[in-house]
């Protein structure tokens, strides 16, 4: 029998590998995990339920912020998200888990980056407080283009960003 030395103690390879596999299986999802599943419900413009083979997760799109329920253009943003997501099998690159136990991530359908598409379509703002990666600069220029062309929520003269809307409603 072959032994591995862990913390100065000899353990069998089978025991070690079995224990390692068990720990991997029961550990929670970590940052940069890739989920794949079907979107069963779009909650609002930037949140949805993703059903994998075994579990359903609530996912919030990273780096963007769509209008709140009571905000102008909220129902349109949700409809745009439904068009891109609902009933589709997508991938989500999980960035982290928030305090509400939602997985925050980048969603893709084929080669389409859904987070980016919502910004392009004027359904979301770039959430600069959280979006600091290189891709955020591209999204910011796409947001500016949508604003200048009056696309989506930018059709309104001076839409209030959701983070300001939430602050005012407290």
Buried (B, 14 or more C-beta within 10 A) or exposed (E): EEEEEEEEEEEEEEEBEEEEEEEEEEEEBEEEBEBEBBBEBBBBBBBBBBBEEEEEBBBBBBBBBBBBEEBBBBEBBBEBBBEBBBEBEBBBBBBBBEEEEBBBBBBBBEEEBBBBBBBBBBBBBBBBEBBEEEBBEBBBEBBEBBBEEEBBBBBEEEBBBBBEBEEEEE
